[in-house]
């Protein structure tokens, strides 16, 4: 019997081909989906010439058809990063859904910056190792503030006058410079625009520094010492005050005398400072020599002498016979006793002796004689008891020997 091979029917061949094709397409789709979980990162930078820094705008795209949460792994370039973590919607097709991340304040000399992110998708991917994606941008490193040269306004000084006992300095308003003031030998301190009063004899140093993006030309430092008004009311240093206008009578005032307070010894063992006080009186200015003195307290050295003169201001006059000059003398430095010592709340005014006193401790034990007699009595009683015991034992042994019991 001869067998003939069975030839497949056309319908069977077509079914097999269709099955193979559908399986290939499904396999390709599954492989494509499984490998598409990723973030596409890219950035662009802009130079901010107002402050000389870069601002980088990063775009983080989700290329998979499932929502994800993107978070920062690392960044370089400096500045401040904002916008992460972020939730990015699913992307069934391009254009991909994306999140915008900003990196601001990157220094103008920076040449490169980078951002790396990690994605976690709503379907649980990645299942084991993290999914890190990133990118970098190249910066020019030359982001600077444009400079412009300009001349700043000068600071000014005003000395004391016969009508104003103090001087002053003035800081001008400026949009191109910041001003700093040092009083005497002090450190420079930032100063706002305006006029500040200072006493006669004060050394004032003022400097100007350019604001960002500005360059100063010309003078940028000034200094002066506030001087007095000289001899007001006569003398060669200053002319006398002008007479009052016609028809206006001068106001008669009587200058009040300045006072001096001497130094005194304090509880700390030191002497307080001596000082004199200039009264504040309308129409009167006071001079220390030829220098105007402001109203208030003024410290002087021990043993020093100060001459104060009163001068009538414009529109005022002194009454006849009024005293206009005073000599104030401070006492010499006093010898103050040392400050008392306080120990545990007790104040000691005398120093401790060089040789400490011999301490005599109080007797706290038993009387010696009585204790000795009691001890001897106890010893005798003990001896009698021991002897009596031995005699009793010897008698008992003799009785046993004689009786056999």
C-alpha positions in Angstrom: 0.0 0.0 0.0 1.5 3.3 -1.0 1.0 6.4 1.2 0.8 9.8 -0.3 1.8 12.9 1.8 -1.0 15.0 3.0 -1.0 18.4 1.4 -2.3 21.2 3.8 -5.4 22.9 2.7 -5.1 26.6 1.8 -7.4 27.7 4.6 -5.0 26.1 7.2 -2.0 27.8 5.7 -3.7 31.2 5.8 -4.7 30.7 9.5 -1.1 29.8 10.5 0.3 32.9 8.6 -2.2 35.2 10.3 -1.4 33.8 13.7 2.3 34.2 13.2 1.8 37.8 12.0 -0.4 38.8 15.0 2.1 37.3 17.4 5.0 39.2 15.9 3.1 42.5 16.1 2.1 41.9 19.7 5.6 40.9 20.6 7.0 44.0 19.0 4.5 46.2 20.8 5.3 44.6 24.1 9.0 44.9 23.6 8.6 48.6 22.6 6.5 49.5 25.6 8.8 47.7 28.0 11.8 49.6 26.8 10.2 53.1 26.5 10.1 54.2 30.1 12.5 57.2 30.1 12.8 60.9 30.5 14.1 63.2 27.8 16.0 66.1 29.4 17.2 69.2 27.6 18.0 72.8 28.7 18.6 76.3 27.5 20.4 79.2 29.3 20.0 83.0 29.3 22.4 85.6 30.7 20.9 88.1 33.0 22.9 91.2 32.7 21.1 92.9 35.5 22.9 90.7 38.1 25.5 88.9 36.0 24.1 85.3 36.4 22.7 82.6 34.1 19.1 81.3 34.3 18.8 77.7 32.8 15.3 76.4 31.8 15.3 72.6 31.8 12.5 70.5 30.1 11.9 67.0 31.4 9.7 65.0 29.0 7.9 61.7 29.7 8.1 59.4 26.7 5.8 56.7 28.0 2.0 56.2 28.1 1.8 56.2 31.9 2.1 59.2 34.3 5.3 59.5 36.3 6.9 61.4 39.2 10.2 62.9 38.3 12.7 64.0 41.1 16.1 65.5 41.2 19.2 63.2 41.4 21.9 65.9 41.0 22.8 69.1 39.3 25.9 71.1 38.6 26.7 74.7 37.8 25.4 76.2 41.1 22.5 78.5 41.7 19.1 77.5 42.9 17.0 74.7 41.3 13.1 74.8 41.5 10.3 72.7 39.9 11.2 69.2 41.2 9.8 66.9 42.1 7.1 67.1 39.5 4.2 64.8 38.2 4.2 64.4 34.4 1.2 63.2 32.6 1.2 60.1 30.3 2.4 60.5 26.7 0.5 58.3 24.3 2.4 59.9 21.4 4.5 63.0 20.6 4.7 65.7 21.6 5.5 64.3 25.0 4.1 65.6 28.2 6.8 67.6 30.1 7.7 69.5 33.3 9.6 72.8 33.4 12.5 73.1 35.9 14.4 76.4 36.5 18.0 76.7 37.7 18.5 80.4 38.6 21.5 82.4 39.9 24.2 80.3 38.1 27.4 82.4 38.4 28.3 84.3 35.2 31.8 82.6 35.0 30.3 79.1 34.8 31.0 77.2 31.6 28.8 74.1 31.9 25.7 72.9 33.9 23.9 69.6 34.1 20.7 68.0 35.5 20.0 64.4 36.3 16.5 63.2 37.2 14.9 59.9 38.4 11.5 58.8 37.1 9.0 56.5 38.8 6.0 55.5 36.6 2.4 54.8 37.7 2.7 51.2 36.5 5.5 50.5 39.0 8.4 50.9 36.6 11.3 50.7 37.3 10.9 47.4 39.0 14.5 47.1 40.3 17.2 49.6 39.5 16.4 53.4 39.3 15.7 55.1 36.0 18.2 58.0 35.8 18.2 60.4 32.8 19.9 63.7 32.3 21.5 66.3 30.1 24.0 69.2 30.2 24.3 72.7 28.6 27.4 74.6 27.7 27.6 78.2 29.0 29.8 81.0 27.7 31.3 81.8 31.1 31.1 85.5 30.3 27.8 86.7 31.7 28.7 90.0 33.2 27.0 93.3 34.1 27.7 96.1 31.6 29.6 98.9 33.2 29.2 102.6 32.7 31.5 105.3 34.0 30.1 108.3 35.8 31.1 111.0 38.3 29.4 110.7 41.7 28.2 113.7 43.8 30.6 114.9 46.5 29.9 114.7 50.2 30.0 118.1 52.0 30.9 119.4 55.4 29.6 122.3 57.5 31.5 123.9 60.4 30.0 125.3 63.6 28.9 129.0 63.5 28.1 131.7 66.1 24.5 130.7 65.9 24.9 126.9 65.6 27.3 125.3 68.0 27.8 122.0 66.1 28.9 121.2 62.6 27.5 118.5 60.2 28.2 116.4 57.1 25.9 115.7 54.2 25.6 112.5 52.1 24.1 113.2 48.6 21.5 111.0 47.0 23.0 108.8 44.3 22.0 106.1 41.9 25.5 105.2 41.0 27.4 105.0 44.4 27.1 103.8 48.0 28.6 106.0 50.7 30.5 104.9 53.8 31.4 107.1 56.8 34.1 106.7 59.4 34.1 108.9 62.5 37.6 109.5 64.0 39.5 106.3 63.7 36.4 104.1 63.5 35.6 101.6 60.8 33.6 102.8 57.7 29.8 102.3 58.0 27.3 102.5 55.2 25.5 105.8 55.4 22.1 106.9 53.8 21.6 110.2 52.1 21.0 113.1 54.5 22.7 115.6 56.9 24.1 114.4 60.2 25.3 116.8 63.0 28.7 116.3 64.6 30.5 118.0 67.5 33.3 120.5 67.0 36.7 118.7 66.7 35.2 115.5 65.1 37.2 114.0 62.2 34.9 112.6 59.5 36.0 110.4 56.5 33.6 109.7 53.7 34.2 107.3 50.8 32.0 106.4 47.7 31.9 102.9 46.2 30.4 102.2 42.8 27.1 100.3 42.6 27.0 97.0 40.6 27.5 97.8 36.9 28.9 101.3 37.5 32.4 102.7 37.4 33.2 106.0 39.3 35.5 108.6 37.9 36.9 111.6 39.7 37.1 112.1 43.5 35.6 109.2 45.6 36.9 110.1 49.1 36.5 113.2 51.3 37.5 114.1 54.9 37.3 117.1 57.2 37.5 118.0 60.9 34.6 120.1 62.2 35.9 123.4 63.4 34.4 126.0 65.8 33.0 129.4 65.1 36.0 131.3 66.5 35.5 134.3 68.8 31.9 135.4 68.3 31.0 138.9 69.5 34.4 140.4 68.9 38.0 139.5 68.1 39.8 138.8 64.9 38.6 135.2 64.3 35.0 136.0 63.4 33.1 139.2 62.9 30.6 140.2 65.6 26.9 139.2 65.0 25.0 141.8 63.0 22.7 144.2 64.8 19.0 143.5 64.8 16.9 145.0 62.0 15.7 148.6 62.4 12.7 148.9 64.6 13.4 145.5 66.3 14.8 145.6 69.8 17.3 142.9 70.9 16.0 140.4 73.5 17.8 140.7 76.8 19.0 137.4 78.3 21.1 136.5 81.2 23.6 133.7 80.5 23.3 130.8 83.0 26.6 129.6 84.5 28.0 126.2 83.6 28.6 123.8 86.4 31.4 121.3 87.2 31.0 118.0 88.9 34.0 116.5 90.6 35.0 112.8 90.4 34.2 110.7 93.5 35.4 107.4 94.7 32.9 104.6 94.0 32.3 101.3 95.6 34.4 99.6 92.9 37.5 101.4 94.2 37.8 103.7 91.2 37.1 107.4 90.8 34.3 108.6 88.6 35.0 111.0 85.8 34.8 114.8 86.3 32.6 116.7 83.9 31.1 120.1 83.3 27.6 120.9 82.0 26.8 123.6 79.5 23.2 124.9 80.0 20.9 125.1 77.1 19.7 128.7 76.8 17.9 130.4 73.9 20.0 133.3 72.5 23.3 132.2 74.1 26.2 130.2 72.8 29.1 129.0 74.8 32.8 128.8 73.8 35.6 126.8 75.2 38.4 129.1 74.2 37.5 129.9 70.6 35.6 126.6 70.0 31.8 126.4 70.3 30.6 123.9 72.9 27.3 122.2 72.7 24.8 122.1 75.6 25.2 119.1 77.8 27.8 117.1 79.7 31.5 117.2 78.8 34.1 115.0 80.5 37.4 116.7 81.6 40.7 115.3 82.9 41.5 115.3 86.6 43.3 118.5 87.6 42.5 120.3 84.4 41.1 123.9 84.0 38.5 124.9 81.5 37.6 128.5 80.5 34.0 128.9 79.3 32.7 132.2 77.7 29.1 133.0 76.9 28.2 135.0 73.7 24.9 136.5 72.7 23.4 135.3 69.4 22.0 137.6 66.8 18.8 139.4 68.1 19.8 138.9 71.7 21.9 140.9 74.2 23.1 140.4 77.7 21.8 142.4 80.6 24.2 144.9 82.1 26.7 143.4 84.5 25.9 139.9 83.5 28.7 137.3 84.0 29.9 136.0 80.7 33.0 134.0 81.7 33.8 131.2 84.1 36.8 129.1 85.0 36.1 125.5 85.9 38.8 123.5 87.7 38.6 119.8 88.2 40.2 118.3 91.3 43.3 116.1 91.0 42.8 112.4 90.9 41.9 111.0 94.3 43.3 107.9 96.0 40.4 105.6 96.4 40.3 102.7 98.9 40.2 99.2 97.4 36.8 97.8 96.8 35.5 95.6 99.7 35.5 91.9 99.1 32.3 89.9 99.3 32.5 86.2 100.2 29.3 84.2 100.5 27.3 87.4 101.1 29.6 88.8 103.8 31.5 92.1 103.0 35.1 92.3 104.2 36.6 95.8 104.3 40.0 94.7 105.9 42.6 92.6 104.2 43.2 89.1 105.7 46.1 88.8 108.1 49.4 87.6 106.7 49.7 84.8 109.4 46.5 82.9 110.0 45.5 82.5 113.7 46.1 79.2 115.5 42.9 77.3 115.5 41.8 75.8 118.9 39.4 72.9 118.4 36.7 72.4 121.1 36.9 69.2 123.3 34.2 66.8 122.1 35.3 63.4 123.8 34.8 61.8 127.3 36.7 63.1 130.4 40.1 61.4 130.6 40.3 60.7 134.4 36.8 59.4 134.7 37.2 57.2 131.7 40.5 55.8 132.9 39.1 54.9 136.4 36.1 53.1 134.8 38.4 51.2 132.6 40.6 50.0 135.5 37.4 49.0 137.4 36.2 46.9 134.4 39.6 45.2 134.2 39.6 44.2 137.9 36.1 42.9 137.7 37.0 40.8 134.6 40.1 39.4 136.4 38.0 38.4 139.5 35.4 36.7 137.2 38.2 34.7 135.4 39.8 33.6 138.7 36.4 32.5 140.2 35.7 30.5 137.1 39.0 28.7 137.3 38.5 27.9 141.0 35.1 26.5 140.4 36.4 24.2 137.6 39.2 22.9 139.8 36.8 22.1 142.7 34.5 20.3 140.3 37.3 18.1 138.9 38.4 17.2 142.5 34.9 16.1 143.4 34.7 13.9 140.3 38.1 12.3 141.2 36.9 11.5 144.7 33.4 10.2 144.0 34.0 8.7 140.6 30.8 10.4 139.4 
